[in-house]
Amino acid sequence: MRPEIVIWLVRDTCRVDDNPGLKRATTLAFERGASVIPLACLEPRRWSHQQFGMPRNGLHWARFRSESLRALRSELVARGNGLWVSADEPASALNRARQSLNIVSVVCDRPVATEERLENERIEAEGYSVVVSDVDDLFRAEQLPFGLDELPGTFSKFRKVVEKKPGIEPDTPSFTDALTSFINQPWPDPVEWTETADYASSSWTEVRTSGGESQAKTHWGSYLDAKALSHYKHTRNAFCGPMQSSHLSAWLSHGCISARQIWSDTLEYEAREGANESIYWLRFELLWREYFRWYSRASDWTLFRHRGPNDREPSGDQNKTRFEAWKTGHTSCDIVDAAMRELNETGWMRNRGRQLVASHLIYELNLDWRLGASYFESQLVDFDVASNWGNWAYIAGVGPDPRGGRIFNLNDQADRYDPDHSYRSRWLP
Ligand SMILES: Cc1cc2nc3c(=O)[nH]c(=O)nc-3n(C[C@H](O)[C@H](O)[C@H](O)COP(=O)(O)OP(=O)(O)OC[C@H]3O[C@@H](n4cnc5c(N)ncnc54)[C@H](O)[C@@H]3O)c2cc1C
């Protein structure tokens, strides 16, 4: 009889600490006397598929993911395990592994959008038992007092419920060192690792980061030590400076650190330094992230259609010339051009920049909002399906916005958040 194996499927969660999925896999394995094999799939759909003629994930994202997976592998090796990396989609990788392994369960994070949901269905259709965990959410599904079909239609309503109702709070982060059953197991071979040669050549210059759990913790620790959290609310929209906002998004999107951990650290910081609205505001933004995750699950495929989840006809065409000008930073608006050039070079853009370039694409260039969302998807180092498509739909007025869309006055915004032109001079020399 071959030994039983529980697969921990690493989807977008490249960390060991505070990882309910990994904990679930090790507990399941312990109960059955089985072993855990962590498996990450590079998912060809991310590389080979295109949307509106654009690649799905670009080099910035790929570099960060590659670094994060390598760091995860080191963490796992240090704990006597390892990471099996497959170049396939999960269902195919599992089927190949099944030829030599007795897989009894596949543990993964709760799907956040249509593709992940369909992937889980494919895995189940192959006869595997799939166990889902709320790995990267603040709240577990069972804590929320509404099902997906009753999810509040706006962020404000969602926030009021989760902030006011007792019993809805993120679990305390937990550390895997306490687990007992994360043990050596028979190791399948070959361990595959494919990557594009260009991974290493892309750079994120503004705030230099690299993927991985320890990098995330170091960065977040420095942000707290510098007490930048104490002024977060007042600086988060400014266009220049590394400590203006937390710059956590890439690590959160690749799951190198958990949102629960950040949440809990802000509470500790508050107890130490005294409460102020800036500290609360970071939790407020994490609630936006949370809301978009549940909104994406509730909207499923409608999040990606032109009419959006609201089923409302927006204007906008797919004119190539106007889109090319926007993409390359050659519109007639300097703040938009600067932000787009920053995005192209670094894979990152601050939140206010994202809002302004989206508003410009939708309301001034009169383009289909999905072109912008797809371009962001192909460029962002922190691409996250729920936050990206949710924010775009929101600004386009086809998502969860009670005001039916957001139009920004670009000149006012530029004067306010880049008053001395230093940001624009930096990117438009
Ligand atoms: C059009 C558009 C597309 C976006 N696409 C993405 C994306 O693909 N991936 C992504 O992580 N964020 C996305 N955002 C949200 C936000 O712009 C980034 O999370 C933020 O700029 C990252 O910088 P930071 O980590 O310094 O954020 P901070 O201001 O320090 O916020 C802390 C964390 O809160 C979360 N957060 C903050 N603002 C938002 C928001 N509006 N929506 C959801 N979560 C938020 C992020 O996880 C962020 O890291 C998008 C916003 C817009 C307007």
The ligand as a Tripos MOL2 file, in Angstrom:
@<TRIPOS>MOLECULE
LIG
   53    58     1     0     0
SMALL
NO_CHARGES

@<TRIPOS>ATOM
      1 C1         -7.8860   50.8620  -10.9680 C.3       1 LIG1
      2 C2         -7.2560   50.2160   -9.7630 C.ar      1 LIG1
      3 C3         -6.6470   48.9590   -9.8740 C.ar      1 LIG1
      4 C4         -6.0670   48.3610   -8.7490 C.ar      1 LIG1
      5 N1         -5.4650   47.1220   -8.8880 N.ar      1 LIG1
      6 C5         -4.9160   46.5260   -7.7930 C.ar      1 LIG1
      7 C6         -4.3040   45.2500   -7.8960 C.ar      1 LIG1
      8 O1         -4.2880   44.6060   -8.9480 O.2       1 LIG1
      9 N2         -3.7130   44.7410   -6.7770 N.ar      1 LIG1
     10 C7         -3.7400   45.3950   -5.5810 C.ar      1 LIG1
     11 O2         -3.2010   44.8860   -4.5960 O.2       1 LIG1
     12 N3         -4.3590   46.5820   -5.4540 N.ar      1 LIG1
     13 C8         -4.9360   47.1750   -6.5120 C.ar      1 LIG1
     14 N4         -5.5330   48.4030   -6.3760 N.ar      1 LIG1
     15 C9         -5.6890   48.9800   -5.0290 C.3       1 LIG1
     16 C10        -4.5790   49.9520   -4.5770 C.3       1 LIG1
     17 O3         -4.3390   50.9040   -5.5640 O.3       1 LIG1
     18 C11        -3.2700   49.2520   -4.2350 C.3       1 LIG1
     19 O4         -3.5090   48.1690   -3.3590 O.3       1 LIG1
     20 C12        -2.3340   50.2400   -3.5210 C.3       1 LIG1
     21 O5         -2.0840   51.3430   -4.3220 O.3       1 LIG1
     22 C13        -1.0420   49.5380   -3.1900 C.3       1 LIG1
     23 O6         -0.1680   50.3870   -2.5200 O.3       1 LIG1
     24 P1          0.1260   50.2040   -0.9740 P.3       1 LIG1
     25 O7          0.3890   48.7730   -0.6790 O.co2     1 LIG1
     26 O8          1.1430   51.1960   -0.5920 O.co2     1 LIG1
     27 O9         -1.3020   50.5560   -0.3650 O.3       1 LIG1
     28 P2         -1.7190   51.1300    1.0660 P.3       1 LIG1
     29 O10        -2.4020   52.4240    0.8560 O.co2     1 LIG1
     30 O11        -0.5890   51.1070    2.0010 O.co2     1 LIG1
     31 O12        -2.8400   50.0870    1.5490 O.3       1 LIG1
     32 C14        -2.5220   48.8980    2.2800 C.3       1 LIG1
     33 C15        -3.1440   47.7130    1.5880 C.3       1 LIG1
     34 O13        -4.5690   47.8520    1.5550 O.3       1 LIG1
     35 C16        -5.0760   47.3090    0.3330 C.3       1 LIG1
     36 N5         -5.7250   48.3870   -0.4370 N.ar      1 LIG1
     37 C17        -5.4660   49.7020   -0.3850 C.ar      1 LIG1
     38 N6         -6.2860   50.3780   -1.2250 N.ar      1 LIG1
     39 C18        -7.0720   49.4420   -1.8020 C.ar      1 LIG1
     40 C19        -8.1310   49.5100   -2.7580 C.ar      1 LIG1
     41 N7         -8.5680   50.6740   -3.2960 N.pl3     1 LIG1
     42 N8         -8.6840   48.3560   -3.1760 N.ar      1 LIG1
     43 C20        -8.2870   47.1670   -2.6620 C.ar      1 LIG1
     44 N9         -7.3120   47.0570   -1.7540 N.ar      1 LIG1
     45 C21        -6.7120   48.1740   -1.3260 C.ar      1 LIG1
     46 C22        -3.8790   46.7790   -0.4400 C.3       1 LIG1
     47 O14        -3.7420   45.4030   -0.1530 O.3       1 LIG1
     48 C23        -2.7270   47.5870    0.1310 C.3       1 LIG1
     49 O15        -1.4670   46.9650   -0.0050 O.3       1 LIG1
     50 C24        -6.1220   49.0250   -7.4950 C.ar      1 LIG1
     51 C25        -6.7270   50.2840   -7.4080 C.ar      1 LIG1
     52 C26        -7.2720   50.8750   -8.5200 C.ar      1 LIG1
     53 C27        -7.9150   52.2240   -8.3740 C.3       1 LIG1
@<TRIPOS>BOND
     1     1     2 1
     2     2     3 ar
     3     2    52 ar
     4     3     4 ar
     5     4     5 ar
     6     4    50 ar
     7     5     6 ar
     8     6     7 ar
     9     6    13 1
    10     7     8 2
    11     7     9 ar
    12     9    10 ar
    13    10    11 2
    14    10    12 ar
    15    12    13 ar
    16    13    14 ar
    17    14    15 1
    18    14    50 ar
    19    15    16 1
    20    16    17 1
    21    16    18 1
    22    18    19 1
    23    18    20 1
    24    20    21 1
    25    20    22 1
    26    22    23 1
    27    23    24 1
    28    24    25 2
    29    24    26 1
    30    24    27 1
    31    27    28 1
    32    28    29 2
    33    28    30 1
    34    28    31 1
    35    31    32 1
    36    32    33 1
    37    33    34 1
    38    33    48 1
    39    34    35 1
    40    35    36 1
    41    35    46 1
    42    36    37 ar
    43    36    45 ar
    44    37    38 ar
    45    38    39 ar
    46    39    40 ar
    47    39    45 ar
    48    40    41 1
    49    40    42 ar
    50    42    43 ar
    51    43    44 ar
    52    44    45 ar
    53    46    47 1
    54    46    48 1
    55    48    49 1
    56    50    51 ar
    57    51    52 ar
    58    52    53 1
@<TRIPOS>SUBSTRUCTURE
     1 LIG1         1 GROUP 0 **** ****
